[in-house]
């Protein structure tokens, strides 16, 4: 808006530090996670299992270090044992490119809501089984042929 003196930027810019986003330096995620878990585990020693660390390394962290710090505080509060497992991580961290398995009632009739639930359940099962439709069908309690027809019907 031009409300500051033009030389203010140069006065403040004595020593610029360029720090790439956390998604650009996944190797830092492990050490930062361990640091924050130690900080928030209130004197108890908590281990983070390998799968959880791998999941965190693959997550893009749009909120950068602050998001990771908040996440670590959350999982420390939620964990009851001495190991932090992958299932304690929020759905959107474990499955960053999959819509969460929740739905909204707004402006939808019952059939649309049920279709959303079915679609999300199928997506989740397929993701959990790394694309193996036979295993996904078993999780969902469906014959494989039924699952395949549902996949085709919902255009997955």
Buried (B, 14 or more C-beta within 10 A) or exposed (E): EEEEEEEEEEEEEEEEEEEEEBEEEBEBBBEBBBEBBBEBBEEEEBBBBEEBBEBBBEBBBEEBBEBBBEBBBBBBEEBEEEEBBBEBBEBEBBBEEBBEBEBEEEEEEEEEEEBBEBBBBBBBBBBBBEEEBEBBBBBBEBEEEEBEEBBEEEEE
